Amino acid sequence: MEAEILAVGTEILLGDILNTNAQYLSKQLASLGIDVHFQTVVGDNEKRLTEAVNLAFSRADLIITSGGLGPTEDDLTKETCTRYFGEPLVEDQKAMEMMEEFFQGLKRTMTDNNKKQAMVPRGCTVMYNENGTAPGIIQEGKGKILMMFPGPPRELIPMFETYAKPYLAAKQDQIFVSRVLRISKVGESEVEHLLQDIIDRQTNPTIATYVKRFEVIIRLTAKAKNEQEANRLIDPVAEEIHERLGINLYAEGETSVAEVVSKMLLERKETIAVAESLTGGMVASALVDYPGISASFLEGAVTYSNEAKMRRLGVKEETLQKYGAVSAQTAAEMAIGIAKTSGAGIGLSTTGIAGPGGGSAEKPVGTVYLGLWYHGKVKTKLVPLVGNRERIRIRAMEAAFDWLRRTMLREEAPQGEEEKANG
Amino acid sequence: MEAEILAVGTEILLGDILNTNAQYLSKQLASLGIDVHFQTVVGDNEKRLTEAVNLAFSRADLIITSGGLGPTEDDLTKETCTRYFGEPLVEDQKAMEMMEEFFQGLKRTMTDNNKKQAMVPRGCTVMYNENGTAPGIIQEGKGKILMMFPGPPRELIPMFETYAKPYLAAKQDQIFVSRVLRISKVGESEVEHLLQDIIDRQTNPTIATYVKRFEVIIRLTAKAKNEQEANRLIDPVAEEIHERLGINLYAEGETSVAEVVSKMLLERKETIAVAESLTGGMVASALVDYPGISASFLEGAVTYSNEAKMRRLGVKEETLQKYGAVSAQTAAEMAIGIAKTSGAGIGLSTTGIAGPGGGSAEKPVGTVYLGLWYHGKVKTKLVPLVGNRERIRIRAMEAAFDWLRRTMLREEAPQGEEEKANG
């Protein structure tokens, strides 16, 4: 099946809105094994919309539109697109009732022009809208499928999941299922090198690696009749990669190293406190992102000034003078200080030069030291980073979490288990 | 002039990449007074690319492409698009030299297939690439203008600014200049109400309001011969809006309330310390975002647990038991505690229920209290918020900064200056 995605809205052509729907829909169609040949954006202009719709029907089997289903005169998508099938618009009672309820919930009166939204082509499948007013529509005939969605992603996405995805999956012999494996600390070329023979050997699932922000992602994509069969194909390959990459593979699916660590802390009933300089609260905030973390996270100290490092954490003035605020010694004393004053089993600290100023030949911008108090033992780590202030701060936060994750895992790992590479 | 934006790349059709170039280019063209009628995305497929290019030339005066200028066989944009003009490709010496230098800088050998990138249509204007290998191309003839850019935004954007923008501006009698005014705490309808007569009266600049994340934005757009003349038109209208909205208008241009407050703290030589519960380090981290803030920001305490609130900040056990951790009383004691222990002139605190759990009938999810110690006086504020955990936390952080901003401004404002509305 060949598809075309058609977004309708002058606001996209003015650059006021980013067309994220096209990306979402493309990804979904790819996973269903449907090829997208064109994405088009056209404004709320009847002549040009008609031209774009006719072209789409002439070259695609599946036409998916977003936007232009609203109550105003500018909203022309439904009337223009459905013309191809020649069915009249009729009122859908359930859509009308849902719209009335929606307005009641907002304590607003429904004006007459809204009623237009409940008019649907005779014989179509209505995609009811739980998050807005305009229903979506699936219409099929003359060898074509038309799917029309409202523009807001929070309305389009649940509608696609509920109605369109199963509708299309039922027509496909084969679907594509992807699983993502997340790697920390090892570079992309190193990952490819470590997995080269598996990558070469595999055709289903296929294996692709790419870099996303600060990590390497491995995506396994299987083609199969259904999700269960696809997972049966993916499981053994994922397991082999897990074994090959060991501790460097930190998670599967959509997550972050901070989330993985938060979960581990709670499962192991660990207590943690953090002392931050350059990350300035980012480590603490990433922990607080995780609901329920209060059982593990005792407190955070943002000690950006030397004075605060001394008063709050007991870092020695002598240490700051002799080694500087950005040093292994200061990082160690920060970690010890926050652990001891809070009583936490784990104390994690960050100190470094985020820039743009403050660098020197000896300690350039991007020099970051981490400190870790782990049940009575203290260690430090130098992490040299590059990039702008924001990038260095985020990367320092992620490095701190990954280091803690590795430390927690090593405590239970057999002797000799070591990191496979430095990155 | 009517334009069409054509992005070339299978990775966009697979949903792997979001087409941010289309938004950037659309915005730029709008500011130049050029109408964009279509945005199209096509894959690295010769037949469909040719079809899309022919269509674009048939209906637009200006065709702007992104992507497909690289060294591989898949990169077909240049060869396909330039066919319209019938000029042969010739080697551009400067582009070749720059490419050689680029590879030397990376300490990599330039392979032969890269040379293809330095081939350009005879007589065109070359847009040299400071951030990658493929140069961009401007070609004009037969009443059409073609501009071709490489796909990566970090290459496309500087090229557009340096070459394409002045090239197009020279052809336009009138350009559009926009200025953005940022409003906190007042809702969109209230802003429109307060400015209705100005909005109705104005045609140049036009005035548009819209909501962006948690604030209302007013955009003034003037049509003029050049930037200077446009600013002369905008200035008096901006000034009138400033007067009308008073303290609610917190900044012009691209900034945030945290940045505005950081700047104010440094200018006024204020010292600040923060005590955070639900925001968990976000307030501290937003301060640390601002380079040089160490002169004002003494320290942050992330006291997510009751124990930490008592030990670190001196919040009374009695207060926590009687009023709860999420209360005006606790917020006040947190603010006093962090100010006194740090010696800062300003102490700012946050406490609240971010959800998804932890809410009650009396204190639902989204109940947030802020506390502020301001040079010896303490006050608190209840901020009722809605949304998911992330949204509530970010909104609480922004509300804290805005409240501090208003407090600092009132200290020097004439008597009777009060907020115009509650939001």
Interface residues (C-beta under 8 A of the other chain):
Chain A: I12 L13 L14 G15 D16 I17 L18 N19 T20 A22 Q23 Y24 L25 S26 K27 Q28 L29 A30 V36 H37 F38 Q39 T40 V41 V42 G43 N45 R48 A52 L55 V274 E276 L278 T279 G280 G281 M282 V283 A284 S285 L287 V288 D289 P291 G292 I293 S294 F297 L298 E299 G300 A301 V302 T303 Y304 S305 E307 A308 R311 R312 T341 S342 A354 G355 P356 G357 R389 E390 R393
Chain B: I12 L13 L14 G15 D16 I17 L18 N19 T20 A22 Q23 Y24 L25 S26 K27 Q28 L29 A30 V36 H37 F38 Q39 T40 V41 V42 G43 N45 R48 A52 L55 Y210 V274 E276 L278 T279 G280 G281 M282 V283 A284 S285 L287 V288 D289 P291 G292 I293 S294 F297 L298 E299 G300 A301 V302 T303 Y304 S305 E307 A308 R311 R312 T341 S342 A354 G355 P356 G357 R389 E390 R393
